[in-house]
Amino acid sequence: MTLKEAIIRFLEYCELDKNLSQTTIRMYSYYLNFFATWAGNSAVEAAEDILKLNDEHVRKFRLFLAQQYVNPHKGALKRQSQNYFLIALRSLLRYLVREGVEVLSPDKIMLGKTRDREIRYLSPEDLGKLFAIISGPGMVVLRDRAMFEVLFSTGLRVAELSRLNRDRINTETGEFSVVGKGGHIRVVFLSKRAIEYLTKYIATRKDTYPAVFISYRGKKSANGERRLSPRQIERLIEGYRIKAGITAHVTPHVLRHSFATDLLTHGADLRSVQELLGHKNIGTTQIYTHVTNPRLREIHEKYHSGNQ
């Protein structure tokens, strides 16, 4: 079996048996086909026979990612980005092992050690600036204010926000369910402000488009919708960031981090925040604790000799 054939079978398995999202399947396809192209160009035997993949091939691929490859858009790859390629390759091998194919053990592919993730979130002052700048007459501004309020009160990922349909949101109860990564369903809640602006925005709409947040510029999409894409949402947020005079880069995920940070600094427990964010493992949510634990400041102020 060639490497290309193995990848095709694995991607079919991801879609038909695992029911993974198309976004996840596309990423697997990108990482694995990148590896296949490298193997072919490097005359690695595994390109023509997956059974011949060995530790040395993986080691050379890791060296290529770390020392030679430069992404044309993002430059040299960070360690975490290098690991994504290895995670995809490991998943492919695990699938082949389950299928009874005697390939390199996936447990032999070790991931590079990464540094702790640096969490970027907005301070209450910057959040205030951002929301204050989104004001004025017109449907576009009303849409944008509602969108920002929903993002900050729910912690939705940008893809989840883009997929939102009007019939899924209940502004009376202020809660709705959303399908997140891996098809996992979670319940999110709207703040009073989010309900206020979302209700105004939807009530003003005269169209019948199902999407909550639609574009008022350009042409309709192929299916006749005007749904804002994740990329369009990112551009809108960046535009308001500039208008507000905020120097730090602001993305939808920064607002998601701000949502989690806001909850934790006001006393929410980590397990509840995990549920609200839709994290499968509590370890993923723990990235926030080192920047949001108010007890650390209290302990420092109480016990450090320099504060006596």
Secondary structure as UniProt FT lines:
FT   HELIX           3..16
FT   HELIX           22..41
FT   TURN            42..43
FT   HELIX           45..47
FT   HELIX           50..52
FT   HELIX           55..63
FT   HELIX           64..68
FT   STRAND          70..71
FT   TURN            72..74
FT   STRAND          75..76
FT   HELIX           79..98
FT   TURN            99..100
FT   HELIX           106..108
FT   HELIX           124..133
FT   HELIX           139..154
FT   HELIX           158..163
FT   HELIX           166..168
FT   TURN            171..174
FT   STRAND          175..179
FT   HELIX           181..183
FT   STRAND          185..189
FT   HELIX           192..204
FT   TURN            222..223
FT   HELIX           230..243
FT   TURN            244..245
FT   HELIX           252..265
FT   TURN            266..267
FT   HELIX           270..277
FT   HELIX           282..285
FT   HELIX           286..288
FT   HELIX           289..292
FT   HELIX           294..303
FT   HELIX           305..307
//
